[in-house]
Amino acid sequence: MAAMTRKEAREEAFRLLFETEFRADGDPEAIFALSEENREVAANDYIRKVYFGVRENIDEIDELILRHSNGWKPSRISAVSRSAIRLCIYEMKYMDDIPLAVSLNEAIELVKTFDDGKMRAFVNGVLNGVKNEIEAAKA
């Protein structure tokens, strides 16, 4: 099997985060192992890092969502968009090797592909707010 591109790995991490929305009380290690087995996805460091990173930092990530979503609690956001937003925030906040704009654009593409078209503007607004906050903190 050929090595995955970052875009393909990001989509797999997104799918895994989305699946977890329906098994939130499940053991993340078991969910991850089952997903690898069922999809026959080769071990990928990026997928593992993002999946477990989001799970470990979910409270902080959701607080950022809450701050930048005009009062919408993360639970009110569709599971698809919520998963894409969480993935993007994790990349922007914890992965220095990915430009913030790339993370944001890739999240918007995931939402355009997998969610209602109306969610794109909302997700873009939330993520731009988070991006601006992260950039201000680095300055």
KAQUI-V749687 format. One record per backbone hydrogen bond with DSSP energy under -0.5 kcal/mol. CO is the residue of the C=O (numbers start at 1). NH is the residue of the N-H. If there is no record, write none. Layout:
BEGIN
co=CO nh=NH
co=CO nh=NH
END
This chain:
BEGIN
co=5 nh=9
co=6 nh=10
co=7 nh=11
co=8 nh=12
co=9 nh=13
co=10 nh=14
co=11 nh=15
co=12 nh=16
co=13 nh=17
co=14 nh=18
co=15 nh=19
co=16 nh=20
co=17 nh=21
co=18 nh=21
co=19 nh=22
co=20 nh=23
co=23 nh=26
co=27 nh=31
co=28 nh=32
co=29 nh=33
co=30 nh=34
co=31 nh=35
co=32 nh=36
co=33 nh=37
co=34 nh=38
co=35 nh=39
co=36 nh=40
co=36 nh=41
co=44 nh=48
co=45 nh=49
co=46 nh=50
co=47 nh=51
co=48 nh=52
co=49 nh=53
co=50 nh=54
co=51 nh=55
co=52 nh=56
co=53 nh=57
co=55 nh=58
co=57 nh=61
co=58 nh=62
co=59 nh=63
co=60 nh=64
co=61 nh=65
co=62 nh=66
co=63 nh=67
co=64 nh=68
co=65 nh=69
co=66 nh=69
co=66 nh=71
co=69 nh=72
co=71 nh=73
co=73 nh=76
co=73 nh=77
co=74 nh=77
co=78 nh=82
co=79 nh=83
co=80 nh=84
co=81 nh=85
co=82 nh=86
co=83 nh=87
co=84 nh=88
co=85 nh=89
co=86 nh=90
co=87 nh=91
co=88 nh=92
co=89 nh=93
co=90 nh=94
co=91 nh=95
co=94 nh=96
co=95 nh=98
co=99 nh=103
co=100 nh=104
co=101 nh=105
co=102 nh=106
co=103 nh=107
co=104 nh=108
co=105 nh=109
co=106 nh=110
co=107 nh=111
co=108 nh=112
co=109 nh=113
co=110 nh=114
co=111 nh=115
co=116 nh=119
co=117 nh=120
co=118 nh=122
co=119 nh=123
co=120 nh=124
co=121 nh=125
co=122 nh=126
co=123 nh=127
co=124 nh=128
co=125 nh=129
co=126 nh=130
co=127 nh=131
co=128 nh=132
co=129 nh=133
co=130 nh=134
co=131 nh=135
co=132 nh=136
co=133 nh=137
co=134 nh=138
co=135 nh=139
END
